[in-house]
Amino acid sequence: MKELLTYVARNLVDNPDAVSVDQFDRNGETILELHVAQEDMGKVIGRQGRIAKEIRTLVRSVAQRTGKRVFVEIVD
């Protein structure tokens, strides 16, 4: 999941070298924290959060196929 999120985020932003994803496991759930450059934050979130919502939907649907629960958090 981490690789998928990294791939999607790097193709959305102007500064792909600043993209990083941290993975944490809590209570049987996987949490992916997406870090991007401050100037690219709007490109990842999108208007009214539409792009962020679609990124979360994509990662969740792939995770469901493997039987895991994955959450994506976009961090400053």
PDB file of N, CA, C and O in Angstrom:
ATOM      1  N   MET A   1       0.814  -1.190   0.000  1.00  0.00           N
ATOM      2  CA  MET A   1       0.000   0.000   0.000  1.00  0.00           C
ATOM      3  C   MET A   1       0.865   1.265   0.000  1.00  0.00           C
ATOM      4  O   MET A   1       0.540   2.266  -0.638  1.00  0.00           O
ATOM      5  N   LYS A   2       1.964   1.182   0.731  1.00  0.00           N
ATOM      6  CA  LYS A   2       2.856   2.331   0.835  1.00  0.00           C
ATOM      7  C   LYS A   2       3.398   2.720  -0.540  1.00  0.00           C
ATOM      8  O   LYS A   2       3.486   3.906  -0.858  1.00  0.00           O
ATOM      9  N   GLU A   3       3.757   1.740  -1.345  1.00  0.00           N
ATOM     10  CA  GLU A   3       4.291   2.004  -2.668  1.00  0.00           C
ATOM     11  C   GLU A   3       3.233   2.609  -3.579  1.00  0.00           C
ATOM     12  O   GLU A   3       3.536   3.505  -4.367  1.00  0.00           O
ATOM     13  N   LEU A   4       2.002   2.135  -3.483  1.00  0.00           N
ATOM     14  CA  LEU A   4       0.908   2.672  -4.285  1.00  0.00           C
ATOM     15  C   LEU A   4       0.662   4.137  -3.946  1.00  0.00           C
ATOM     16  O   LEU A   4       0.544   4.972  -4.844  1.00  0.00           O
ATOM     17  N   LEU A   5       0.584   4.448  -2.672  1.00  0.00           N
ATOM     18  CA  LEU A   5       0.353   5.827  -2.237  1.00  0.00           C
ATOM     19  C   LEU A   5       1.500   6.739  -2.675  1.00  0.00           C
ATOM     20  O   LEU A   5       1.263   7.867  -3.107  1.00  0.00           O
ATOM     21  N   THR A   6       2.720   6.263  -2.567  1.00  0.00           N
ATOM     22  CA  THR A   6       3.877   7.044  -2.993  1.00  0.00           C
ATOM     23  C   THR A   6       3.817   7.316  -4.497  1.00  0.00           C
ATOM     24  O   THR A   6       4.076   8.435  -4.938  1.00  0.00           O
ATOM     25  N   TYR A   7       3.481   6.307  -5.270  1.00  0.00           N
ATOM     26  CA  TYR A   7       3.397   6.446  -6.726  1.00  0.00           C
ATOM     27  C   TYR A   7       2.339   7.472  -7.116  1.00  0.00           C
ATOM     28  O   TYR A   7       2.597   8.347  -7.942  1.00  0.00           O
ATOM     29  N   VAL A   8       1.164   7.370  -6.533  1.00  0.00           N
ATOM     30  CA  VAL A   8       0.078   8.288  -6.864  1.00  0.00           C
ATOM     31  C   VAL A   8       0.450   9.714  -6.480  1.00  0.00           C
ATOM     32  O   VAL A   8       0.262  10.635  -7.275  1.00  0.00           O
ATOM     33  N   ALA A   9       0.974   9.909  -5.280  1.00  0.00           N
ATOM     34  CA  ALA A   9       1.313  11.249  -4.808  1.00  0.00           C
ATOM     35  C   ALA A   9       2.424  11.877  -5.649  1.00  0.00           C
ATOM     36  O   ALA A   9       2.357  13.064  -5.966  1.00  0.00           O
ATOM     37  N   ARG A  10       3.428  11.110  -6.007  1.00  0.00           N
ATOM     38  CA  ARG A  10       4.535  11.661  -6.793  1.00  0.00           C
ATOM     39  C   ARG A  10       4.081  12.119  -8.172  1.00  0.00           C
ATOM     40  O   ARG A  10       4.664  13.044  -8.737  1.00  0.00           O
ATOM     41  N   ASN A  11       3.053  11.489  -8.717  1.00  0.00           N
ATOM     42  CA  ASN A  11       2.556  11.891 -10.027  1.00  0.00           C
ATOM     43  C   ASN A  11       1.603  13.081  -9.960  1.00  0.00           C
ATOM     44  O   ASN A  11       1.264  13.655 -10.995  1.00  0.00           O
ATOM     45  N   LEU A  12       1.174  13.455  -8.777  1.00  0.00           N
ATOM     46  CA  LEU A  12       0.281  14.598  -8.628  1.00  0.00           C
ATOM     47  C   LEU A  12       1.007  15.914  -8.364  1.00  0.00           C
ATOM     48  O   LEU A  12       0.509  16.978  -8.733  1.00  0.00           O
ATOM     49  N   VAL A  13       2.158  15.855  -7.739  1.00  0.00           N
ATOM     50  CA  VAL A  13       2.814  17.066  -7.236  1.00  0.00           C
ATOM     51  C   VAL A  13       3.897  17.579  -8.188  1.00  0.00           C
ATOM     52  O   VAL A  13       4.332  16.872  -9.097  1.00  0.00           O
ATOM     53  N   ASP A  14       4.326  18.836  -7.956  1.00  0.00           N
ATOM     54  CA  ASP A  14       5.409  19.436  -8.739  1.00  0.00           C
ATOM     55  C   ASP A  14       6.780  19.041  -8.208  1.00  0.00           C
ATOM     56  O   ASP A  14       7.756  19.024  -8.959  1.00  0.00           O
ATOM     57  N   ASN A  15       6.860  18.721  -6.905  1.00  0.00           N
ATOM     58  CA  ASN A  15       8.125  18.380  -6.274  1.00  0.00           C
ATOM     59  C   ASN A  15       8.064  16.932  -5.763  1.00  0.00           C
ATOM     60  O   ASN A  15       7.854  16.714  -4.570  1.00  0.00           O
ATOM     61  N   PRO A  16       8.244  15.946  -6.642  1.00  0.00           N
ATOM     62  CA  PRO A  16       8.094  14.540  -6.228  1.00  0.00           C
ATOM     63  C   PRO A  16       9.155  14.065  -5.244  1.00  0.00           C
ATOM     64  O   PRO A  16       8.946  13.070  -4.550  1.00  0.00           O
ATOM     65  N   ASP A  17      10.295  14.761  -5.171  1.00  0.00           N
ATOM     66  CA  ASP A  17      11.343  14.349  -4.235  1.00  0.00           C
ATOM     67  C   ASP A  17      10.952  14.615  -2.790  1.00  0.00           C
ATOM     68  O   ASP A  17      11.517  14.009  -1.879  1.00  0.00           O
ATOM     69  N   ALA A  18      10.000  15.506  -2.565  1.00  0.00           N
ATOM     70  CA  ALA A  18       9.572  15.845  -1.205  1.00  0.00           C
ATOM     71  C   ALA A  18       8.488  14.909  -0.679  1.00  0.00           C
ATOM     72  O   ALA A  18       8.084  15.028   0.478  1.00  0.00           O
ATOM     73  N   VAL A  19       8.016  13.989  -1.500  1.00  0.00           N
ATOM     74  CA  VAL A  19       6.959  13.064  -1.080  1.00  0.00           C
ATOM     75  C   VAL A  19       7.558  11.943  -0.239  1.00  0.00           C
ATOM     76  O   VAL A  19       8.547  11.319  -0.624  1.00  0.00           O
ATOM     77  N   SER A  20       6.942  11.696   0.918  1.00  0.00           N
ATOM     78  CA  SER A  20       7.335  10.561   1.740  1.00  0.00           C
ATOM     79  C   SER A  20       6.092   9.988   2.414  1.00  0.00           C
ATOM     80  O   SER A  20       5.125  10.701   2.681  1.00  0.00           O
ATOM     81  N   VAL A  21       6.140   8.705   2.680  1.00  0.00           N
ATOM     82  CA  VAL A  21       5.024   8.014   3.317  1.00  0.00           C
ATOM     83  C   VAL A  21       5.558   7.234   4.504  1.00  0.00           C
ATOM     84  O   VAL A  21       6.492   6.444   4.368  1.00  0.00           O
ATOM     85  N   ASP A  22       4.962   7.458   5.671  1.00  0.00           N
ATOM     86  CA  ASP A  22       5.305   6.705   6.874  1.00  0.00           C
ATOM     87  C   ASP A  22       4.180   5.726   7.163  1.00  0.00           C
ATOM     88  O   ASP A  22       3.005   6.051   6.995  1.00  0.00           O
ATOM     89  N   GLN A  23       4.541   4.530   7.596  1.00  0.00           N
ATOM     90  CA  GLN A  23       3.554   3.487   7.861  1.00  0.00           C
ATOM     91  C   GLN A  23       3.608   3.090   9.324  1.00  0.00           C
ATOM     92  O   GLN A  23       4.677   2.812   9.868  1.00  0.00           O
ATOM     93  N   PHE A  24       2.436   3.068   9.957  1.00  0.00           N
ATOM     94  CA  PHE A  24       2.305   2.674  11.352  1.00  0.00           C
ATOM     95  C   PHE A  24       1.211   1.632  11.480  1.00  0.00           C
ATOM     96  O   PHE A  24       0.220   1.682  10.751  1.00  0.00           O
ATOM     97  N   ASP A  25       1.376   0.695  12.391  1.00  0.00           N
ATOM     98  CA  ASP A  25       0.344  -0.299  12.680  1.00  0.00           C
ATOM     99  C   ASP A  25      -0.191  -0.052  14.077  1.00  0.00           C
ATOM    100  O   ASP A  25       0.566  -0.032  15.048  1.00  0.00           O
ATOM    101  N   ARG A  26      -1.507   0.136  14.175  1.00  0.00           N
ATOM    102  CA  ARG A  26      -2.157   0.340  15.467  1.00  0.00           C
ATOM    103  C   ARG A  26      -3.414  -0.505  15.533  1.00  0.00           C
ATOM    104  O   ARG A  26      -4.294  -0.392  14.679  1.00  0.00           O
ATOM    105  N   ASN A  27      -3.494  -1.337  16.531  1.00  0.00           N
ATOM    106  CA  ASN A  27      -4.685  -2.152  16.788  1.00  0.00           C
ATOM    107  C   ASN A  27      -5.148  -2.928  15.560  1.00  0.00           C
ATOM    108  O   ASN A  27      -6.347  -3.010  15.293  1.00  0.00           O
ATOM    109  N   GLY A  28      -4.227  -3.483  14.829  1.00  0.00           N
ATOM    110  CA  GLY A  28      -4.578  -4.281  13.663  1.00  0.00           C
ATOM    111  C   GLY A  28      -4.921  -3.469  12.429  1.00  0.00           C
ATOM    112  O   GLY A  28      -5.338  -4.039  11.421  1.00  0.00           O
ATOM    113  N   GLU A  29      -4.758  -2.160  12.478  1.00  0.00           N
ATOM    114  CA  GLU A  29      -5.030  -1.287  11.347  1.00  0.00           C
ATOM    115  C   GLU A  29      -3.722  -0.631  10.907  1.00  0.00           C
ATOM    116  O   GLU A  29      -2.855  -0.341  11.732  1.00  0.00           O
ATOM    117  N   THR A  30      -3.592  -0.408   9.635  1.00  0.00           N
ATOM    118  CA  THR A  30      -2.409   0.239   9.095  1.00  0.00           C
ATOM    119  C   THR A  30      -2.736   1.691   8.793  1.00  0.00           C
ATOM    120  O   THR A  30      -3.750   1.987   8.160  1.00  0.00           O
ATOM    121  N   ILE A  31      -1.883   2.589   9.242  1.00  0.00           N
ATOM    122  CA  ILE A  31      -2.068   4.012   9.000  1.00  0.00           C
ATOM    123  C   ILE A  31      -0.901   4.492   8.152  1.00  0.00           C
ATOM    124  O   ILE A  31       0.262   4.303   8.507  1.00  0.00           O
ATOM    125  N   LEU A  32      -1.227   5.115   7.027  1.00  0.00           N
ATOM    126  CA  LEU A  32      -0.220   5.667   6.134  1.00  0.00           C
ATOM    127  C   LEU A  32      -0.277   7.184   6.238  1.00  0.00           C
ATOM    128  O   LEU A  32      -1.321   7.786   5.986  1.00  0.00           O
ATOM    129  N   GLU A  33       0.830   7.800   6.605  1.00  0.00           N
ATOM    130  CA  GLU A  33       0.913   9.255   6.695  1.00  0.00           C
ATOM    131  C   GLU A  33       1.648   9.767   5.471  1.00  0.00           C
ATOM    132  O   GLU A  33       2.806   9.422   5.236  1.00  0.00           O
ATOM    133  N   LEU A  34       0.966  10.592   4.697  1.00  0.00           N
ATOM    134  CA  LEU A  34       1.532  11.159   3.475  1.00  0.00           C
ATOM    135  C   LEU A  34       2.076  12.551   3.771  1.00  0.00           C
ATOM    136  O   LEU A  34       1.360  13.418   4.273  1.00  0.00           O
ATOM    137  N   HIS A  35       3.351  12.753   3.454  1.00  0.00           N
ATOM    138  CA  HIS A  35       4.003  14.049   3.629  1.00  0.00           C
ATOM    139  C   HIS A  35       4.385  14.580   2.250  1.00  0.00           C
ATOM    140  O   HIS A  35       5.030  13.883   1.466  1.00  0.00           O
ATOM    141  N   VAL A  36       3.982  15.819   1.957  1.00  0.00           N
ATOM    142  CA  VAL A  36       4.360  16.469   0.702  1.00  0.00           C
ATOM    143  C   VAL A  36       4.865  17.869   1.032  1.00  0.00           C
ATOM    144  O   VAL A  36       4.703  18.347   2.155  1.00  0.00           O
ATOM    145  N   ALA A  37       5.473  18.519   0.052  1.00  0.00           N
ATOM    146  CA  ALA A  37       5.939  19.894   0.237  1.00  0.00           C
ATOM    147  C   ALA A  37       4.733  20.803   0.467  1.00  0.00           C
ATOM    148  O   ALA A  37       3.641  20.540  -0.038  1.00  0.00           O
ATOM    149  N   GLN A  38       4.937  21.859   1.223  1.00  0.00           N
ATOM    150  CA  GLN A  38       3.843  22.769   1.575  1.00  0.00           C
ATOM    151  C   GLN A  38       3.157  23.340   0.330  1.00  0.00           C
ATOM    152  O   GLN A  38       1.934  23.482   0.313  1.00  0.00           O
ATOM    153  N   GLU A  39       3.925  23.668  -0.705  1.00  0.00           N
ATOM    154  CA  GLU A  39       3.327  24.244  -1.907  1.00  0.00           C
ATOM    155  C   GLU A  39       2.536  23.226  -2.730  1.00  0.00           C
ATOM    156  O   GLU A  39       1.752  23.616  -3.594  1.00  0.00           O
ATOM    157  N   ASP A  40       2.726  21.941  -2.481  1.00  0.00           N
ATOM    158  CA  ASP A  40       1.990  20.893  -3.191  1.00  0.00           C
ATOM    159  C   ASP A  40       0.776  20.375  -2.416  1.00  0.00           C
ATOM    160  O   ASP A  40       0.050  19.508  -2.903  1.00  0.00           O
ATOM    161  N   MET A  41       0.559  20.898  -1.230  1.00  0.00           N
ATOM    162  CA  MET A  41      -0.531  20.412  -0.396  1.00  0.00           C
ATOM    163  C   MET A  41      -1.886  20.553  -1.100  1.00  0.00           C
ATOM    164  O   MET A  41      -2.719  19.651  -1.016  1.00  0.00           O
ATOM    165  N   GLY A  42      -2.110  21.659  -1.783  1.00  0.00           N
ATOM    166  CA  GLY A  42      -3.375  21.882  -2.478  1.00  0.00           C
ATOM    167  C   GLY A  42      -3.607  20.904  -3.613  1.00  0.00           C
ATOM    168  O   GLY A  42      -4.750  20.545  -3.897  1.00  0.00           O
ATOM    169  N   LYS A  43      -2.545  20.469  -4.263  1.00  0.00           N
ATOM    170  CA  LYS A  43      -2.690  19.513  -5.361  1.00  0.00           C
ATOM    171  C   LYS A  43      -3.080  18.132  -4.856  1.00  0.00           C
ATOM    172  O   LYS A  43      -3.785  17.393  -5.543  1.00  0.00           O
ATOM    173  N   VAL A  44      -2.630  17.789  -3.677  1.00  0.00           N
ATOM    174  CA  VAL A  44      -2.947  16.479  -3.110  1.00  0.00           C
ATOM    175  C   VAL A  44      -4.352  16.478  -2.506  1.00  0.00           C
ATOM    176  O   VAL A  44      -5.056  15.470  -2.561  1.00  0.00           O
ATOM    177  N   ILE A  45      -4.751  17.605  -1.933  1.00  0.00           N
ATOM    178  CA  ILE A  45      -6.075  17.679  -1.308  1.00  0.00           C
ATOM    179  C   ILE A  45      -7.152  17.945  -2.351  1.00  0.00           C
ATOM    180  O   ILE A  45      -8.199  17.299  -2.327  1.00  0.00           O
ATOM    181  N   GLY A  46      -6.922  18.871  -3.255  1.00  0.00           N
ATOM    182  CA  GLY A  46      -7.889  19.173  -4.306  1.00  0.00           C
ATOM    183  C   GLY A  46      -9.017  20.063  -3.814  1.00  0.00           C
ATOM    184  O   GLY A  46      -9.101  20.394  -2.631  1.00  0.00           O
ATOM    185  N   ARG A  47      -9.877  20.439  -4.741  1.00  0.00           N
ATOM    186  CA  ARG A  47     -11.014  21.281  -4.388  1.00  0.00           C
ATOM    187  C   ARG A  47     -12.002  20.493  -3.541  1.00  0.00           C
ATOM    188  O   ARG A  47     -12.441  19.403  -3.908  1.00  0.00           O
ATOM    189  N   GLN A  48     -12.333  21.074  -2.406  1.00  0.00           N
ATOM    190  CA  GLN A  48     -13.253  20.478  -1.448  1.00  0.00           C
ATOM    191  C   GLN A  48     -12.832  19.070  -1.040  1.00  0.00           C
ATOM    192  O   GLN A  48     -13.670  18.256  -0.653  1.00  0.00           O
ATOM    193  N   GLY A  49     -11.523  18.781  -1.127  1.00  0.00           N
ATOM    194  CA  GLY A  49     -10.996  17.506  -0.682  1.00  0.00           C
ATOM    195  C   GLY A  49     -11.283  16.336  -1.594  1.00  0.00           C
ATOM    196  O   GLY A  49     -11.183  15.183  -1.173  1.00  0.00           O
ATOM    197  N   ARG A  50     -11.635  16.610  -2.829  1.00  0.00           N
ATOM    198  CA  ARG A  50     -12.014  15.532  -3.754  1.00  0.00           C
ATOM    199  C   ARG A  50     -10.856  14.598  -4.085  1.00  0.00           C
ATOM    200  O   ARG A  50     -11.030  13.379  -4.097  1.00  0.00           O
ATOM    201  N   ILE A  51      -9.682  15.151  -4.354  1.00  0.00           N
ATOM    202  CA  ILE A  51      -8.539  14.303  -4.705  1.00  0.00           C
ATOM    203  C   ILE A  51      -8.116  13.467  -3.503  1.00  0.00           C
ATOM    204  O   ILE A  51      -7.816  12.281  -3.644  1.00  0.00           O
ATOM    205  N   ALA A  52      -8.090  14.082  -2.318  1.00  0.00           N
ATOM    206  CA  ALA A  52      -7.736  13.334  -1.101  1.00  0.00           C
ATOM    207  C   ALA A  52      -8.724  12.193  -0.870  1.00  0.00           C
ATOM    208  O   ALA A  52      -8.327  11.091  -0.493  1.00  0.00           O
ATOM    209  N   LYS A  53      -9.995  12.457  -1.094  1.00  0.00           N
ATOM    210  CA  LYS A  53     -11.018  11.424  -0.908  1.00  0.00           C
ATOM    211  C   LYS A  53     -10.805  10.269  -1.888  1.00  0.00           C
ATOM    212  O   LYS A  53     -10.940   9.103  -1.516  1.00  0.00           O
ATOM    213  N   GLU A  54     -10.477  10.590  -3.125  1.00  0.00           N
ATOM    214  CA  GLU A  54     -10.254   9.541  -4.121  1.00  0.00           C
ATOM    215  C   GLU A  54      -8.989   8.744  -3.842  1.00  0.00           C
ATOM    216  O   GLU A  54      -8.952   7.537  -4.080  1.00  0.00           O
ATOM    217  N   ILE A  55      -7.949   9.409  -3.338  1.00  0.00           N
ATOM    218  CA  ILE A  55      -6.730   8.691  -2.955  1.00  0.00           C
ATOM    219  C   ILE A  55      -7.056   7.697  -1.841  1.00  0.00           C
ATOM    220  O   ILE A  55      -6.635   6.541  -1.890  1.00  0.00           O
ATOM    221  N   ARG A  56      -7.805   8.149  -0.841  1.00  0.00           N
ATOM    222  CA  ARG A  56      -8.192   7.258   0.265  1.00  0.00           C
ATOM    223  C   ARG A  56      -9.038   6.100  -0.228  1.00  0.00           C
ATOM    224  O   ARG A  56      -8.856   4.966   0.215  1.00  0.00           O
ATOM    225  N   THR A  57      -9.964   6.372  -1.141  1.00  0.00           N
ATOM    226  CA  THR A  57     -10.817   5.318  -1.691  1.00  0.00           C
ATOM    227  C   THR A  57      -9.996   4.289  -2.449  1.00  0.00           C
ATOM    228  O   THR A  57     -10.222   3.087  -2.307  1.00  0.00           O
ATOM    229  N   LEU A  58      -9.050   4.748  -3.249  1.00  0.00           N
ATOM    230  CA  LEU A  58      -8.197   3.845  -4.019  1.00  0.00           C
ATOM    231  C   LEU A  58      -7.380   2.936  -3.118  1.00  0.00           C
ATOM    232  O   LEU A  58      -7.336   1.724  -3.328  1.00  0.00           O
ATOM    233  N   VAL A  59      -6.736   3.513  -2.119  1.00  0.00           N
ATOM    234  CA  VAL A  59      -5.893   2.723  -1.210  1.00  0.00           C
ATOM    235  C   VAL A  59      -6.753   1.753  -0.399  1.00  0.00           C
ATOM    236  O   VAL A  59      -6.369   0.599  -0.209  1.00  0.00           O
ATOM    237  N   ARG A  60      -7.906   2.208   0.078  1.00  0.00           N
ATOM    238  CA  ARG A  60      -8.791   1.323   0.849  1.00  0.00           C
ATOM    239  C   ARG A  60      -9.287   0.148   0.019  1.00  0.00           C
ATOM    240  O   ARG A  60      -9.350  -0.976   0.516  1.00  0.00           O
ATOM    241  N   SER A  61      -9.642   0.397  -1.250  1.00  0.00           N
ATOM    242  CA  SER A  61     -10.159  -0.688  -2.079  1.00  0.00           C
ATOM    243  C   SER A  61      -9.087  -1.725  -2.383  1.00  0.00           C
ATOM    244  O   SER A  61      -9.378  -2.921  -2.424  1.00  0.00           O
ATOM    245  N   VAL A  62      -7.862  -1.287  -2.594  1.00  0.00           N
ATOM    246  CA  VAL A  62      -6.766  -2.241  -2.811  1.00  0.00           C
ATOM    247  C   VAL A  62      -6.493  -3.021  -1.528  1.00  0.00           C
ATOM    248  O   VAL A  62      -6.223  -4.221  -1.574  1.00  0.00           O
ATOM    249  N   ALA A  63      -6.563  -2.347  -0.391  1.00  0.00           N
ATOM    250  CA  ALA A  63      -6.318  -3.020   0.887  1.00  0.00           C
ATOM    251  C   ALA A  63      -7.398  -4.043   1.204  1.00  0.00           C
ATOM    252  O   ALA A  63      -7.101  -5.081   1.796  1.00  0.00           O
ATOM    253  N   GLN A  64      -8.626  -3.779   0.830  1.00  0.00           N
ATOM    254  CA  GLN A  64      -9.708  -4.725   1.097  1.00  0.00           C
ATOM    255  C   GLN A  64      -9.492  -6.046   0.384  1.00  0.00           C
ATOM    256  O   GLN A  64      -9.895  -7.097   0.883  1.00  0.00           O
ATOM    257  N   ARG A  65      -8.865  -6.000  -0.769  1.00  0.00           N
ATOM    258  CA  ARG A  65      -8.600  -7.237  -1.506  1.00  0.00           C
ATOM    259  C   ARG A  65      -7.661  -8.156  -0.743  1.00  0.00           C
ATOM    260  O   ARG A  65      -7.713  -9.375  -0.904  1.00  0.00           O
ATOM    261  N   THR A  66      -6.798  -7.571   0.091  1.00  0.00           N
ATOM    262  CA  THR A  66      -5.874  -8.367   0.887  1.00  0.00           C
ATOM    263  C   THR A  66      -6.393  -8.602   2.303  1.00  0.00           C
ATOM    264  O   THR A  66      -5.731  -9.255   3.110  1.00  0.00           O
ATOM    265  N   GLY A  67      -7.566  -8.077   2.600  1.00  0.00           N
ATOM    266  CA  GLY A  67      -8.171  -8.282   3.915  1.00  0.00           C
ATOM    267  C   GLY A  67      -7.611  -7.386   5.002  1.00  0.00           C
ATOM    268  O   GLY A  67      -7.684  -7.735   6.180  1.00  0.00           O
ATOM    269  N   LYS A  68      -7.056  -6.244   4.641  1.00  0.00           N
ATOM    270  CA  LYS A  68      -6.476  -5.332   5.618  1.00  0.00           C
ATOM    271  C   LYS A  68      -7.303  -4.059   5.705  1.00  0.00           C
ATOM    272  O   LYS A  68      -8.065  -3.728   4.797  1.00  0.00           O
ATOM    273  N   ARG A  69      -7.136  -3.352   6.819  1.00  0.00           N
ATOM    274  CA  ARG A  69      -7.752  -2.032   6.988  1.00  0.00           C
ATOM    275  C   ARG A  69      -6.648  -1.000   6.951  1.00  0.00           C
ATOM    276  O   ARG A  69      -5.732  -1.021   7.773  1.00  0.00           O
ATOM    277  N   VAL A  70      -6.741  -0.101   5.996  1.00  0.00           N
ATOM    278  CA  VAL A  70      -5.715   0.911   5.802  1.00  0.00           C
ATOM    279  C   VAL A  70      -6.363   2.287   5.791  1.00  0.00           C
ATOM    280  O   VAL A  70      -7.398   2.491   5.157  1.00  0.00           O
ATOM    281  N   PHE A  71      -5.747   3.227   6.495  1.00  0.00           N
ATOM    282  CA  PHE A  71      -6.226   4.603   6.531  1.00  0.00           C
ATOM    283  C   PHE A  71      -5.104   5.516   6.044  1.00  0.00           C
ATOM    284  O   PHE A  71      -3.935   5.295   6.358  1.00  0.00           O
ATOM    285  N   VAL A  72      -5.465   6.536   5.282  1.00  0.00           N
ATOM    286  CA  VAL A  72      -4.498   7.506   4.764  1.00  0.00           C
ATOM    287  C   VAL A  72      -4.722   8.836   5.450  1.00  0.00           C
ATOM    288  O   VAL A  72      -5.838   9.354   5.488  1.00  0.00           O
ATOM    289  N   GLU A  73      -3.642   9.384   5.995  1.00  0.00           N
ATOM    290  CA  GLU A  73      -3.676  10.710   6.617  1.00  0.00           C
ATOM    291  C   GLU A  73      -2.695  11.601   5.872  1.00  0.00           C
ATOM    292  O   GLU A  73      -1.555  11.208   5.623  1.00  0.00           O
ATOM    293  N   ILE A  74      -3.141  12.802   5.516  1.00  0.00           N
ATOM    294  CA  ILE A  74      -2.278  13.762   4.855  1.00  0.00           C
ATOM    295  C   ILE A  74      -1.779  14.722   5.927  1.00  0.00           C
ATOM    296  O   ILE A  74      -2.569  15.403   6.581  1.00  0.00           O
ATOM    297  N   VAL A  75      -0.467  14.770   6.099  1.00  0.00           N
ATOM    298  CA  VAL A  75       0.147  15.509   7.209  1.00  0.00           C
ATOM    299  C   VAL A  75       0.944  16.687   6.663  1.00  0.00           C
ATOM    300  O   VAL A  75       1.545  16.599   5.592  1.00  0.00           O
ATOM    301  N   ASP A  76       0.943  17.791   7.408  1.00  0.00           N
ATOM    302  CA  ASP A  76       1.743  18.966   7.021  1.00  0.00           C
ATOM    303  C   ASP A  76       3.215  18.679   7.154  1.00  0.00           C
ATOM    304  O   ASP A  76       4.042  19.547   6.874  1.00  0.00           O
TER     305      ASP A  76
END
